[in-house]
Amino acid sequence: FKFIWGPVIDMVRFPQFGVRRPWILFAETGMIISLATLLFVPDLVASIQLVTILLFIHNLFSSLQDVSVDALAVDILEPDEVATVNGLMFAAKRGGIIFGGAILGMMVVPFGIKSAIMVQIPLLILIMMLPLFLRERPGDRLFPWSKQEEEEVEEAWYAETEEAIESEAALLWEADHPEEFRQARWVATNLYDNRISPAASILWASISFFLLWGLFAILHVLTSSFTEDWGITFGDVASPFKTIGTGTFLISAILLVAEWLGANIPQIRNPLPVSTLASETAYNIVKGFSTRSSFILIFLCLLAELYLFTDPIVVDIFINEAGWSQTKYNAIVGGVVIAFMMLGQIVGGMLGDRFGVREVSMIGFTLLALSNASLALLNDYWTNTNMMVAYLCVRAIINGVAWICAIAVCMRLTFSKAGGSQFTAYMSMFNLSAVMAYLFTGNMTQRFDYVTCLYIGGALTLFTVVLLWFIDPDEVDRVLEGRFGDGEDEFDGDFGERPEAWYEEDETVVTSS
């Protein structure tokens, strides 16, 4: 659902209260209410279907909070703050999971799961106090009844913003140079105009069918336990949507290739023109991926975690080859090693801001490749517990440094106007890369022994280093945000101030022809 939340929070904004802050508050309110509802279920075990639905709703709001907080970080962080803040954020998140899981886990056995929920709710309310009483941008209202603390200039700015939304303002894709961002312009015009390309019309239909397929597939998972006796299930409904979506996507791809080759395909009437706001949001999202570095970063995200196919192999090495018990492995990897990874994330963030996120990430992934291959070199010492624990701790530090700087590169290459969608896409592609890696672990172990697999994993880690070489972390700031250009000084705002590029379309009202 993050793919859905991203465009929604990029499109729907309440600037007088903060661009991202209202969404964070809405998400956290939903999380609190969904958890509190569980307290009114008499028997959680007997009502497992209801509990599953409530937890699903809770995760919906949790994913919205995740997307909104990431988008807020994209908006307000300065280039020399991104890595440090990400290091602290990810380390704190991991520490919170460990600490919270341990404390709440100890409460479940003697007091029951509802006691853990009763502890979680006040903690969520406490966390919610931060966005509730902090302004995203100087001059924002905290509450609808609050009086703005800015002078008449700020009040005029908000009035002008409202007028800009209501008036016939120049469309974003018309304001940019015709030769710039052609793909983004194609998407926006084929959503907004009355006459559009047939390929675009079929492509939008294909995306709609895939979304419907995903919706019914999720409903099937949630309801399968009590709909299996029905004549038709949500899974049966979902299957045709997937088939139709695949077919229409292939047709649109053929038409797009024909147009690219110069075929003169007449335009057709747009069956469902979307609003200016939605079209501009789509334009900003595609525009965010239009820079060279952002485009290369897509492939980096899809390839970066392929080396993780060795993770199940490493577990098997320590359990079966080194003779560790599962309890011992969990204690070491889930305790000491995680602590060293958190240290690596914090230190890596500071190093990234000091020496450059791309450079530190390249060094980090080079060392990570060597450390992944080093386990193969140390095969004679797999039974030496002290050496293996030392190896895991050193590798955890390197892993933390490398990955936190890679994530900082992703945040640096995220367009602030598409912060919810673009950064979410990068993180999702990392996850997809990991899933693909785990899928071919079995094939790799059938073809090669463990030592060879570890060497291959080390080599795959270097893909990230090669792609980082061609990436410029400043490109989005320079090309899209208007920073660092033509000898201009860097944006030097206080906490919560975003670059003026975010607001420039609202500050100037231009009547379109």
C-alpha positions as CSV (number, residue, x, y, z in Angstrom):
1,F,0.0,0.0,0.0
2,K,3.0,2.3,0.2
3,F,2.8,2.7,-3.6
4,I,-0.7,4.0,-3.1
5,W,0.0,6.2,-0.1
6,G,3.0,7.9,-1.8
7,P,1.0,9.6,-4.6
8,V,-1.8,10.4,-2.3
9,I,0.3,12.4,0.2
10,D,2.1,14.1,-2.7
11,M,-1.2,15.2,-4.2
12,V,-3.3,16.1,-1.2
13,R,-1.7,18.8,0.9
14,F,-2.8,21.1,3.7
15,P,-0.1,23.8,3.5
16,Q,-1.4,25.9,6.3
17,F,-0.8,23.0,8.7
18,G,2.3,21.6,7.0
19,V,2.7,19.6,3.9
20,R,3.5,16.2,5.6
21,R,2.5,16.9,9.2
22,P,-1.3,16.3,8.8
23,W,-0.7,12.9,7.2
24,I,1.6,11.9,10.0
25,L,-1.0,12.8,12.6
26,F,-3.8,11.1,10.7
27,A,-1.7,7.9,10.4
28,E,-0.8,7.9,14.1
29,T,-4.4,8.5,15.1
30,G,-5.5,5.6,13.0
31,M,-2.8,3.4,14.5
32,I,-4.0,4.3,18.0
33,I,-7.6,3.7,17.3
34,S,-7.0,0.4,15.5
35,L,-5.0,-0.9,18.5
36,A,-7.4,0.4,21.0
37,T,-10.2,-1.4,19.2
38,L,-8.5,-4.7,20.0
39,L,-9.0,-4.1,23.7
40,F,-12.8,-4.3,23.2
41,V,-12.6,-7.7,21.6
42,P,-13.6,-10.2,24.4
43,D,-11.6,-13.2,23.2
44,L,-8.7,-12.4,20.7
45,V,-8.1,-16.1,20.0
46,A,-11.7,-16.9,19.3
47,S,-12.1,-13.8,17.1
48,I,-9.0,-14.4,15.0
49,Q,-10.7,-13.2,11.8
50,L,-11.7,-9.8,13.4
51,V,-8.2,-9.5,14.9
52,T,-6.6,-10.1,11.5
53,I,-8.7,-7.4,9.9
54,L,-8.0,-4.9,12.7
55,L,-4.2,-5.6,12.4
56,F,-4.4,-5.2,8.7
57,I,-6.0,-1.8,9.2
58,H,-3.3,-1.0,11.7
59,N,-0.6,-1.9,9.2
60,L,-2.3,0.4,6.6
61,F,-1.9,3.3,8.9
62,S,1.6,2.2,9.9
63,S,2.6,2.2,6.3
64,L,1.1,5.6,5.8
65,Q,3.1,6.9,8.7
66,D,6.3,5.4,7.3
67,V,5.8,7.0,3.9
68,S,4.8,10.4,5.5
69,V,7.8,10.5,7.8
70,D,10.2,9.7,4.9
71,A,8.6,12.4,2.8
72,L,9.0,14.9,5.7
73,A,12.7,14.0,5.9
74,V,13.1,14.6,2.2
75,D,11.4,18.0,2.5
76,I,13.2,19.5,5.5
77,L,16.7,18.0,5.6
78,E,19.6,19.9,4.2
79,P,22.0,18.0,1.9
80,D,24.7,17.9,4.6
81,E,22.2,16.5,7.2
82,V,20.6,13.6,5.2
83,A,23.1,10.8,6.0
84,T,23.5,11.7,9.7
85,V,19.7,11.9,10.3
86,N,19.2,8.6,8.4
87,G,21.8,6.9,10.5
88,L,20.2,8.0,13.7
89,M,16.7,7.3,12.4
90,F,17.5,3.7,11.3
91,A,19.6,2.9,14.3
92,A,16.8,4.2,16.6
93,K,14.2,2.2,14.7
94,R,16.2,-1.0,15.1
95,G,16.9,-0.3,18.7
96,G,13.2,0.5,19.3
97,I,12.2,-2.8,17.7
98,I,14.6,-4.8,19.9
99,F,13.8,-2.9,23.2
100,G,10.1,-2.8,22.5
101,G,9.9,-6.4,21.5
102,A,11.8,-7.5,24.6
103,I,9.8,-5.5,27.1
104,L,6.4,-6.2,25.5
105,G,7.3,-9.8,24.9
106,M,8.0,-10.3,28.6
107,M,4.6,-8.9,29.5
108,V,2.6,-11.1,27.2
109,V,3.3,-14.4,29.0
110,P,2.3,-13.3,32.6
111,F,-0.3,-10.6,31.8
112,G,-1.6,-11.4,28.3
113,I,-1.4,-9.7,25.0
114,K,-3.9,-7.0,26.0
115,S,-1.5,-5.7,28.6
116,A,1.1,-5.2,25.9
117,I,-1.4,-3.3,23.8
118,M,-2.3,-1.1,26.8
119,V,1.4,-0.2,27.1
120,Q,1.7,0.4,23.4
121,I,-1.2,2.9,23.2
122,P,0.3,5.5,25.6
123,L,3.7,5.2,23.9
124,L,2.0,5.9,20.5
125,I,0.2,8.9,22.0
126,L,3.6,10.1,23.4
127,I,5.2,9.8,20.0
128,M,2.3,11.6,18.4
129,M,2.9,14.6,20.7
130,L,6.0,15.5,18.6
131,P,4.3,16.2,15.3
132,L,1.3,17.5,17.2
133,F,3.2,20.4,18.9
134,L,6.0,21.0,16.4
135,R,5.6,23.1,13.3
136,E,6.8,21.6,10.0
137,R,7.5,25.1,8.7
138,P,7.8,28.4,10.5
139,G,4.4,30.0,10.4
140,D,2.4,26.8,10.0
141,R,-0.8,26.5,12.2
142,L,-0.7,23.8,14.8
143,F,-4.5,23.5,15.0
144,P,-7.4,24.8,12.9
145,W,-8.3,27.3,15.7
146,S,-4.7,28.5,16.1
147,K,-3.7,32.0,14.9
148,Q,-0.8,32.2,12.6
149,E,2.3,33.7,14.2
150,E,3.5,35.3,11.0
151,E,3.0,38.8,9.7
152,E,0.6,39.9,7.0
153,V,3.1,38.8,4.4
154,E,2.7,35.2,5.4
155,E,-1.1,35.5,5.6
156,A,-1.1,37.0,2.1
157,W,1.0,34.1,0.9
158,Y,-1.6,31.6,2.1
159,A,-4.4,33.6,0.5
160,E,-2.4,33.7,-2.7
161,T,-1.9,30.0,-2.6
162,E,-5.7,29.4,-2.3
163,E,-6.3,31.7,-5.2
164,A,-3.6,29.9,-7.2
165,I,-5.4,26.6,-6.7
166,E,-8.7,28.0,-7.7
167,S,-7.6,30.1,-10.6
168,E,-6.5,29.0,-14.1
169,A,-2.8,28.7,-13.3
170,A,-0.2,27.7,-15.9
171,L,0.2,23.9,-15.9
172,L,3.5,22.7,-14.7
173,W,4.4,20.9,-17.9
174,E,3.6,24.0,-19.9
175,A,5.8,26.1,-17.7
176,D,8.9,24.0,-18.2
177,H,11.0,24.0,-21.4
178,P,9.4,21.8,-24.1
179,E,12.6,19.8,-24.5
180,E,12.9,19.1,-20.8
181,F,11.3,16.1,-19.0
182,R,9.5,14.7,-22.1
183,Q,8.4,11.5,-20.4
184,A,6.9,13.4,-17.5
185,R,5.1,15.7,-20.0
186,W,3.8,12.7,-21.9
187,V,2.3,11.2,-18.7
188,A,0.7,14.4,-17.6
189,T,-0.8,15.4,-20.9
190,N,-2.2,11.9,-21.5
191,L,-3.9,12.1,-18.1
192,Y,-5.2,15.7,-18.4
193,D,-5.9,16.4,-22.1
194,N,-9.2,15.6,-23.8
195,R,-7.4,13.9,-26.7
196,I,-4.8,11.4,-25.8
197,S,-2.6,8.6,-27.2
198,P,-4.3,5.2,-27.5
199,A,-1.2,3.6,-25.9
200,A,-1.7,5.8,-22.9
201,S,-5.4,5.0,-22.6
202,I,-4.7,1.3,-22.7
203,L,-1.8,1.7,-20.2
204,W,-4.0,3.5,-17.7
205,A,-6.6,0.7,-18.1
206,S,-3.9,-1.9,-17.5
207,I,-2.7,-0.2,-14.3
208,S,-6.3,0.0,-13.1
209,F,-6.8,-3.8,-13.7
210,F,-3.6,-4.5,-11.8
211,L,-4.7,-2.4,-8.9
212,L,-8.1,-4.2,-8.8
213,W,-6.2,-7.5,-9.0
214,G,-4.1,-6.5,-6.0
215,L,-7.2,-5.3,-4.0
216,F,-9.1,-8.6,-4.5
217,A,-6.0,-10.7,-3.9
218,I,-5.6,-8.9,-0.5
219,L,-9.3,-9.4,0.3
220,H,-8.9,-13.1,-0.6
221,V,-6.0,-13.5,1.9
222,L,-8.0,-11.7,4.6
223,T,-11.3,-13.6,4.1
224,S,-10.1,-17.0,2.8
225,S,-10.8,-18.7,6.2
226,F,-14.5,-18.1,6.0
227,T,-15.2,-17.8,2.2
228,E,-13.7,-21.1,1.2
229,D,-17.2,-22.7,1.2
230,W,-18.6,-19.9,-1.1
231,G,-19.2,-20.7,-4.7
232,I,-16.8,-18.0,-5.7
233,T,-14.0,-16.4,-3.7
234,F,-12.2,-13.1,-4.0
235,G,-9.3,-15.0,-5.4
236,D,-11.5,-16.2,-8.3
237,V,-12.5,-12.6,-8.9
238,A,-8.9,-11.4,-8.8
239,S,-7.6,-13.8,-11.4
240,P,-9.3,-12.3,-14.5
241,F,-8.1,-8.8,-13.6
242,K,-4.6,-10.1,-13.6
243,T,-5.0,-11.7,-17.0
244,I,-6.7,-8.7,-18.5
245,G,-4.1,-6.3,-17.0
246,T,-1.3,-8.3,-18.5
247,G,-2.9,-8.4,-21.9
248,T,-3.6,-4.7,-22.0
249,F,-0.1,-3.9,-20.8
250,L,1.4,-5.9,-23.7
251,I,-0.9,-4.1,-26.1
252,S,0.1,-0.7,-24.8
253,A,3.8,-1.6,-25.0
254,I,3.4,-2.6,-28.6
255,L,1.6,0.7,-29.4
256,L,4.3,2.7,-27.5
257,V,7.1,1.0,-29.6
258,A,5.1,1.8,-32.7
259,E,4.8,5.5,-31.8
260,W,8.5,5.6,-30.9
261,L,9.3,4.2,-34.3
262,G,7.3,7.0,-35.9
263,A,3.9,5.4,-36.6
264,N,1.2,8.0,-37.0
265,I,-1.5,6.7,-34.6
266,P,-4.5,9.1,-34.3
267,Q,-5.4,10.3,-30.8
268,I,-8.6,9.2,-29.2
269,R,-11.0,10.9,-26.7
270,N,-9.8,10.7,-23.1
271,P,-12.5,8.6,-21.5
272,L,-11.7,9.9,-18.0
273,P,-9.7,13.1,-17.8
274,V,-8.1,13.6,-14.4
275,S,-7.8,16.8,-12.4
276,T,-5.0,19.3,-12.8
277,L,-3.8,18.4,-9.3
278,A,-3.5,14.7,-10.1
279,S,-1.9,15.4,-13.4
280,E,0.7,17.7,-11.8
281,T,1.4,15.0,-9.1
282,A,2.0,12.4,-11.9
283,Y,4.2,15.0,-13.7
284,N,6.3,15.6,-10.6
285,I,6.7,11.9,-9.9
286,V,8.0,11.1,-13.4
287,K,10.0,14.3,-13.4
288,G,11.7,13.0,-10.2
289,F,12.9,9.9,-12.1
290,S,13.9,11.9,-15.2
291,T,17.5,12.9,-14.2
292,R,20.3,10.6,-15.2
293,S,21.3,9.8,-11.7
294,S,17.8,9.0,-10.6
295,F,17.4,6.7,-13.6
296,I,20.6,4.8,-12.8
297,L,19.6,4.6,-9.2
298,I,16.6,2.4,-10.2
299,F,19.0,-0.2,-11.5
300,L,21.2,0.1,-8.4
301,C,18.1,-0.5,-6.2
302,L,17.1,-3.6,-8.2
303,L,20.6,-5.1,-8.1
304,A,22.0,-3.9,-4.7
305,E,20.7,-6.8,-2.6
306,L,21.2,-9.7,-4.9
307,Y,24.1,-10.8,-2.8
308,L,21.6,-11.6,0.0
309,F,21.0,-15.0,-1.6
310,T,24.0,-16.0,0.7
311,D,22.1,-15.2,3.9
312,P,20.4,-18.6,4.2
313,I,23.8,-20.1,3.4
314,V,25.5,-18.2,6.2
315,V,22.8,-19.3,8.6
316,D,23.3,-22.9,7.6
317,I,27.1,-22.5,7.9
318,F,26.8,-21.4,11.5
319,I,24.1,-23.9,12.5
320,N,25.3,-27.0,10.7
321,E,29.0,-26.4,9.9
322,A,30.1,-24.5,12.9
323,G,27.8,-26.4,15.3
324,W,26.0,-23.4,16.8
325,S,22.6,-23.9,18.3
326,Q,19.7,-21.9,17.0
327,T,19.5,-20.2,20.4
328,K,23.2,-19.2,20.3
329,Y,22.9,-17.9,16.8
330,N,19.9,-15.8,17.6
331,A,21.5,-14.4,20.7
332,I,24.7,-13.4,18.9
333,V,23.2,-12.2,15.6
334,G,20.1,-10.6,17.3
335,G,22.1,-9.0,20.1
336,V,25.8,-8.2,19.7
337,V,25.8,-8.1,15.9
338,I,22.8,-5.8,15.8
339,A,24.4,-3.4,18.2
340,F,27.5,-3.2,16.0
341,M,25.3,-2.6,13.0
342,M,23.5,0.3,14.7
343,L,27.0,1.7,15.5
344,G,27.9,1.4,11.9
345,Q,24.7,3.2,10.8
346,I,25.3,6.1,13.1
347,V,29.0,6.5,12.3
348,G,28.3,5.9,8.6
349,G,25.8,8.7,8.5
350,M,28.3,11.1,10.0
351,L,31.0,10.0,7.6
352,G,28.7,10.4,4.7
353,D,27.9,14.0,5.5
354,R,31.5,14.7,6.1
355,F,33.1,13.1,3.1
356,G,30.2,12.5,0.7
357,V,27.5,9.9,0.7
358,R,28.4,8.4,-2.6
359,E,32.1,8.2,-1.8
360,V,31.5,6.6,1.6
361,S,28.9,4.2,0.2
362,M,31.3,3.1,-2.6
363,I,34.1,2.4,0.0
364,G,31.5,0.7,2.3
365,F,30.2,-1.6,-0.4
366,T,33.7,-2.5,-1.6
367,L,34.6,-3.5,2.0
368,L,31.3,-5.3,2.3
369,A,32.1,-7.3,-0.9
370,L,35.5,-8.2,0.7
371,S,33.8,-9.2,3.9
372,N,31.2,-11.3,2.2
373,A,34.0,-13.2,0.3
374,S,36.1,-13.3,3.5
375,L,33.8,-15.9,5.1
376,A,34.8,-18.2,2.3
377,L,38.5,-17.6,3.0
378,L,37.9,-18.3,6.7
379,N,36.3,-21.7,6.0
380,D,38.9,-23.4,8.1
381,Y,37.9,-21.2,11.1
382,W,34.2,-21.6,10.9
383,T,34.2,-23.6,14.2
384,N,36.2,-20.9,16.0
385,T,33.5,-19.1,17.8
386,N,35.5,-16.1,18.9
387,M,36.8,-15.4,15.3
388,M,33.4,-15.8,13.8
389,V,31.8,-13.5,16.3
390,A,34.5,-10.9,15.6
391,Y,33.9,-11.4,11.8
392,L,30.2,-10.9,12.2
393,C,30.7,-7.7,14.3
394,V,33.1,-6.2,11.8
395,R,30.9,-7.1,8.9
396,A,27.9,-5.5,10.7
397,I,29.7,-2.2,11.1
398,I,30.7,-2.2,7.4
399,N,27.1,-3.2,6.4
400,G,25.7,-0.3,8.5
401,V,28.1,2.2,7.0
402,A,27.5,1.1,3.4
403,W,23.7,0.8,3.5
404,I,23.0,4.0,5.4
405,C,25.0,6.0,2.9
406,A,23.2,4.2,0.0
407,I,19.9,5.1,1.6
408,A,21.1,8.7,1.9
409,V,21.9,8.7,-1.8
410,C,18.3,7.7,-2.5
411,M,17.0,10.5,-0.3
412,R,19.4,13.0,-2.0
413,L,18.0,11.9,-5.4
414,T,14.4,12.3,-4.4
415,F,12.5,15.3,-5.7
416,S,10.8,17.1,-2.8
417,K,7.5,17.5,-4.7
418,A,7.3,13.7,-5.2
419,G,9.0,12.8,-1.9
420,G,6.3,10.3,-0.8
421,S,6.2,8.4,-4.1
422,Q,9.8,8.5,-5.2
423,F,11.6,7.5,-2.0
424,T,9.0,4.8,-1.4
425,A,9.7,3.4,-4.8
426,Y,13.5,3.3,-4.1
427,M,12.9,1.4,-0.9
428,S,10.4,-1.0,-2.5
429,M,12.9,-1.8,-5.2
430,F,15.5,-2.6,-2.6
431,N,13.0,-5.0,-1.1
432,L,12.2,-6.5,-4.5
433,S,15.9,-7.1,-5.0
434,A,16.1,-9.0,-1.7
435,V,13.1,-11.1,-2.6
436,M,14.7,-12.0,-6.0
437,A,17.9,-12.9,-4.2
438,Y,16.2,-15.3,-1.8
439,L,14.3,-16.9,-4.7
440,F,17.4,-18.2,-6.4
441,T,19.3,-19.3,-3.2
442,G,18.1,-22.9,-3.9
443,N,19.3,-22.9,-7.5
444,M,22.7,-21.5,-6.5
445,T,23.3,-24.1,-3.7
446,Q,22.4,-26.9,-6.2
447,R,24.9,-25.7,-8.7
448,F,27.8,-24.6,-6.4
449,D,29.2,-25.4,-3.0
450,Y,29.0,-22.9,-0.1
451,V,32.5,-21.4,-0.6
452,T,31.8,-20.7,-4.3
453,C,28.4,-19.1,-3.4
454,L,30.1,-16.8,-0.9
455,Y,32.6,-15.7,-3.6
456,I,29.7,-15.1,-6.0
457,G,27.9,-13.1,-3.3
458,G,31.0,-10.9,-2.8
459,A,31.2,-10.3,-6.6
460,L,27.5,-9.3,-6.8
461,T,28.0,-6.8,-4.0
462,L,30.3,-4.9,-6.3
463,F,27.4,-4.1,-8.7
464,T,26.5,-1.3,-6.3
465,V,30.0,0.2,-6.4
466,V,30.0,0.2,-10.2
467,L,26.7,1.9,-10.5
468,L,27.5,4.5,-7.8
469,W,30.4,5.6,-9.9
470,F,28.0,7.0,-12.5
471,I,25.6,8.7,-9.9
472,D,25.8,12.4,-8.9
473,P,24.0,12.8,-5.6
474,D,23.7,16.6,-6.2
475,E,21.9,16.3,-9.5
476,V,18.3,16.5,-8.2
477,D,19.2,19.4,-5.9
478,R,20.9,21.2,-8.8
479,V,18.5,20.4,-11.7
480,L,15.1,20.1,-10.0
481,E,15.3,21.9,-6.7
482,G,17.3,24.9,-8.0
483,R,20.2,24.5,-5.5
484,F,23.9,24.8,-6.2
485,G,23.4,26.4,-9.6
486,D,25.2,29.2,-11.3
487,G,27.3,30.1,-8.4
488,E,24.3,30.6,-6.1
489,D,24.6,29.9,-2.4
490,E,23.2,26.7,-1.0
491,F,19.7,27.0,0.5
492,D,20.3,28.0,4.1
493,G,17.0,27.7,5.9
494,D,16.1,26.9,9.4
495,F,14.5,23.7,10.6
496,G,11.3,23.0,8.7
497,E,12.1,25.3,5.7
498,R,12.0,23.7,2.3
499,P,13.7,25.0,-0.8
500,E,11.7,27.8,-2.5
501,A,11.3,25.5,-5.5
502,W,8.5,23.7,-3.6
503,Y,6.4,26.8,-3.4
504,E,7.3,28.7,-6.6
505,E,4.4,27.4,-8.6
506,D,2.0,28.6,-5.8
507,E,3.7,32.0,-5.4
508,T,3.3,33.0,-9.0
509,V,-0.2,32.9,-10.6
510,V,0.0,32.8,-14.4
511,T,-3.1,32.6,-16.5
512,S,-2.8,29.9,-19.1
513,S,-3.6,30.6,-22.7
